[in-house]
């Protein structure tokens, strides 16, 4: 939920197991990353900066084959889903701050 008066851009930290990668969808917009992921090495997707970071801080944004960065509108709440490209399972935790101008 964004209780602010301008768009807010969430950051997601996902932990899932899938040898091909994952897709993260928010408000009908998808970021798809082709990169083997493991629940023991979380991946971070930052919608504000448009970056994808592997555990340990390595920038893997270039592995994002679909880059539909998304925001949460003022006063809005959205639902996000994360899925393994080969059916892998896991979860993501979203961090969002109310944003004001």
N, C-alpha and C positions, 0 to 999 in steps of 0.2 A: 504494500500500500504506500502511495506517495501522497502525503497530506500537504505537500508544498504547492507553490503556484506556477511551477514550470516543470518540464520533463525531468525525470530522474532516471539514471542509468544504473541498473543493478550489476553486481559482480556475483558470479556463480562459481562455487567450488564443487566439482563433481568427482565422485569416487565410484567407478564401475569397472567391470572386467569385460573387455571386448578386444579381440585381436585386430579389428579393422578400424575402430574409432567410435565416434558417437555423434548424435545430433542433439542440439538444444533448441527448443522452440518456445518462443515467448510472443504472445499476441499475433500469432500467425506468421511470425518471422523466424527464420531458422539459421543457426550457425552449425555447419557440419564440418567436423574435423576428422581427417583420415590419418590416424596415428594410433598405434596400439596403446590401449589404456589398461591400467590395473588399479583395483580398489586400494592397493597399498601405496599408490603414487598419484595423489589427486591432481586434477587439471583445473586451472582457473580460466574462466571466460569473463573478460571485463567489457561490458557493453559500452562504457563511456570512452575508453581508450581504443576499443576495437582490437584487442589483443587476446591471444590464447597463450597461457604459460603452463609448462610442465612442472611437476614437482621439482624443487630445487632451483626454480627461477628461469629455466631455459625457455626462450621465446620460440614457440612453435606456430605462430600465427600463419606462416606460409603453408602450413598443413591444413588450414581452413579452406575447403574447396567451395563452400557457400558461406557468404559473409553478410547476412541480413541482420546487422546489429539493431537492437530494439531498445525502446525506452518505455517507461511507465508514465502515462500522462498525469497532469496535476489532478489531485483528488481521485486518482484511479487505482485500481487493484487488478492484477493479472495473474494468470496461472502459467507456470512454465513446466515443460516436460523434457526429460533427458532419456535418450534411448541409445543402446548400443547398435551399431550398424549391422552386426550379425546376431542380434538378439540378446547381447550381454545385458546384465542387470546391475543396477546400482542406484545411486541417489545424488542429488545436488542440493547444496545449501545456498540460498540467496542472501546477499547483503545489499540493502538499499537504504538510502537516507532521504528524508523529506528535502526537497530542493526548492529554494526560493531565489527570486531575483529582486 
